[in-house]
Amino acid sequence: MSTPSAAAARSTAAKPASKARVTLRDVAAVVGVSVSTASRALSGAPGISGEVRSRVQTAAVGLNYAGAFPRAG
């Protein structure tokens, strides 16, 4: 019997219900980092590796995290 990859298990297990609002906590859980690290990665703060920043940004886009984008208006 085959087992799903760790990345696939993380991405499916941490996704919120389709109608639920995605939070920074959801993004952090998918990537496997703390909420503060996810926040710093999305804000462009120094001290976050390019690899972690890229993973957080990719997860935020994949989950449709609204806080990852500036609001219009």
N, C-alpha and C positions, 0 to 999 in steps of 0.2 A: 504494500500500500504506500503510495507516495504522500508526502506531506507538503503543504504549501510553503513557499519561501517565507522567511521572516518578514520581509518587506510587504509581501501580500497580506500576511496575517495582521500586521500593524495597520495597514491602510484600510482593511475592511473592518477590523474590530473597533477602530477609533472613530469611524465616520458616524456622525450624528444622524438622526432620522431626517428624511428628505425635507420635511417642512420646518425642522428646528433651525434656529439661527446658529450659525457656526461661530464659535468663540475662539479667542487666542489659545485658550486651554486645549481645544480640539486640535488646532494646528500643532501645538507643542507635543501633544500626545502622539500624533501620527509620526512626527519626526523623531521623537524620543529625546527631547530636550526640555529644560524647564520653561515655564511661562515667561520668566524674565529674559531668558536667552532668546526665545522666539520674538519677544517684543523688541529687544535690542537689534536682532537681525533684520527685522522689518523696518525699523526706524533708521537703519544705516549707522548705528552707533559703532565706535571703534571697539576693538577687542574681540570681534567675532570673526572666525576664520571664513574665508571665501566659500569653502565647502559647506559649512553649516548654514551660512547665509543663503546659499543657493538652494539647499534642501528645504529650508523654511519657506522661502519664496515660492518654490515649486509646489509645496504642500498647500500654501495659502491660496494659490491660484486654482489648484485642483479641487479644493474644498469650497471654492467661491467665498472665501473669507472677505467680507465687505470692508473690514477695518484695514485691510492691506492696501487700499487705494484711497487717494485723496477724494474728498467729497466735492462735488461740483456745486457752485453757487455761493 
